Amino acid sequence: MTKNRLQEPLPRLDINVQVRQKILPYCRLKKGEIWQDSIAGHQVGVFDATVSNDVSQIFCGQSAALAIQDPPYNIIVGNHNTQGLGKTSLAEYIEFCRKWIENTLSILAKDASLYVWLGADQKDHFQPLPDFMILMRDYPDIVSRSFITMRNQRGYGTQKNWMAVRQECLYYVKGNAYFDVQAEYTDIPKILRGYYKKIDGQLKENFERSKSENIRAGNVWVDIQQVFYRMQENVPGCYAQKPIKCIERIVKASSQPGDCITDFFAHSGTTLIVGEILKRKVITFDCDEIFAEITIRRLEHFRKTGQLGWQCANPFPEVGDLVAFENEVDTPEQPSTRLGEL
Ligand SMILES: C[S@@+](CC[C@H](N)C(=O)[O-])C[C@H]1O[C@@H](n2cnc3c(N)ncnc32)[C@H](O)[C@@H]1O
């Protein structure tokens, strides 16, 4: 449900009409415009991921070694801001995906990686995940590599089913994509035993075979905390923010410093912050001016303060007190709805 007013200075910014009207005059980009970062060369724009002209306008002949896509779902496609929550049909949703996937493929480098975060509705045959997987078979240049599950602690508890605590991420590659998972150890200590292997005739347990005290990341990520208002990286008003740590893991494993990486659904600007920290050039955009503005502000705020987000402070202090959200809407938060709760 909506976060406590004292904890969050902004409501979800896609659907609160009054608050949007107050913030929009402070957004420096309008549709079709690009903010060019003079320090690290990042680009942030207001574009539609499904429109090929929009994508080619911001890329302008550049290509990306890595795309991390986190599209919305369970909302009415193209109706991202003021009309409230609703659900598009599966066929429409897959058509929406086809467009942004083809636009993504048009800007991927010869050797590149593509990660897609998607949901699976338990009450609807786990859609859109299975139909999205089938859609991806239409692109022979793209090869599936892994199916990552991230534990999301915000799932709802229930007595009638398993608690839904997962988010899915599909990993694909094109050509000979860079990958170095050695670089990525989790902070999970090696506490589980039981994996034995014969080495030089002797049965050895996994503790004896690796010097690291921690386990390497596999494709089930249980060590990542879902963002909530007590965390510094929290961006008020963003209802679907991904934790920095999961994007950082992807960027470290599937790109190198100096690479160009992209995210067509910027929202809170997580990929931009990670790219800045890891010295990748980021091209990112959102179809909503407010989220493009938040993305730019998050980078500026990070450069000025070293902080990863605003925790409970308002990213738009010049707008004044927005705490008394007129017409406050009682909405489920995106991470929970994305899990297809019971
Ligand atoms: C799930 S959020 C992305 C969250 C992001 N990974 C983060 O960590 O903050 C999806 C975003 O996509 C944007 N969006 C929806 N449709 C879009 C489209 N056709 N083109 C570009 N952005 C779109 C929404 O405004 C929203 O901000």
Ligand as a Chemical Component Dictionary entry (heavy atoms), coordinates in Angstrom:
data_LIG
# 
_chem_comp.id                   LIG 
_chem_comp.type                 NON-POLYMER 
_chem_comp.pdbx_formal_charge   0 
_chem_comp.three_letter_code    LIG 
# 
loop_
_chem_comp_atom.comp_id 
_chem_comp_atom.atom_id 
_chem_comp_atom.alt_atom_id 
_chem_comp_atom.type_symbol 
_chem_comp_atom.charge 
_chem_comp_atom.model_Cartn_x 
_chem_comp_atom.model_Cartn_y 
_chem_comp_atom.model_Cartn_z 
_chem_comp_atom.pdbx_ordinal 
LIG C1  C1  C 0  9.818  -0.665 -13.954 1  
LIG S1  S1  S 1  10.267 1.006  -14.188 2  
LIG C2  C2  C 0  12.014 0.893  -14.383 3  
LIG C3  C3  C 0  12.754 0.877  -13.039 4  
LIG C4  C4  C 0  14.234 1.133  -13.128 5  
LIG N1  N1  N 0  14.945 -0.069 -13.501 6  
LIG C5  C5  C 0  14.791 1.637  -11.803 7  
LIG O1  O1  O 0  15.600 0.953  -11.163 8  
LIG O2  O2  O -1 14.409 2.720  -11.377 9  
LIG C6  C6  C 0  9.627  1.292  -15.793 10 
LIG C7  C7  C 0  9.776  2.727  -16.321 11 
LIG O3  O3  O 0  9.504  2.676  -17.722 12 
LIG C8  C8  C 0  8.868  3.874  -18.126 13 
LIG N2  N2  N 0  8.187  3.576  -19.396 14 
LIG C9  C9  C 0  6.975  3.011  -19.585 15 
LIG N3  N3  N 0  6.718  2.860  -20.908 16 
LIG C10 C10 C 0  7.802  3.345  -21.560 17 
LIG C11 C11 C 0  8.139  3.494  -22.930 18 
LIG N4  N4  N 0  7.319  3.084  -23.891 19 
LIG N5  N5  N 0  9.343  4.048  -23.241 20 
LIG C12 C12 C 0  10.202 4.461  -22.277 21 
LIG N6  N6  N 0  9.901  4.363  -20.959 22 
LIG C13 C13 C 0  8.732  3.818  -20.607 23 
LIG C14 C14 C 0  7.973  4.239  -16.965 24 
LIG O4  O4  O 0  7.701  5.630  -16.969 25 
LIG C15 C15 C 0  8.821  3.783  -15.763 26 
LIG O5  O5  O 0  9.532  4.864  -15.243 27 
# 
loop_
_chem_comp_bond.comp_id 
_chem_comp_bond.atom_id_1 
_chem_comp_bond.atom_id_2 
_chem_comp_bond.value_order 
_chem_comp_bond.pdbx_ordinal 
LIG C1  S1  SING 1  
LIG S1  C2  SING 2  
LIG S1  C6  SING 3  
LIG C2  C3  SING 4  
LIG C3  C4  SING 5  
LIG C4  N1  SING 6  
LIG C4  C5  SING 7  
LIG C5  O1  DOUB 8  
LIG C5  O2  SING 9  
LIG C6  C7  SING 10 
LIG C7  O3  SING 11 
LIG C7  C15 SING 12 
LIG O3  C8  SING 13 
LIG C8  N2  SING 14 
LIG C8  C14 SING 15 
LIG N2  C9  SING 16 
LIG N2  C13 SING 17 
LIG C9  N3  DOUB 18 
LIG N3  C10 SING 19 
LIG C10 C11 SING 20 
LIG C10 C13 DOUB 21 
LIG C11 N4  SING 22 
LIG C11 N5  DOUB 23 
LIG N5  C12 SING 24 
LIG C12 N6  DOUB 25 
LIG N6  C13 SING 26 
LIG C14 O4  SING 27 
LIG C14 C15 SING 28 
LIG C15 O5  SING 29 
# 
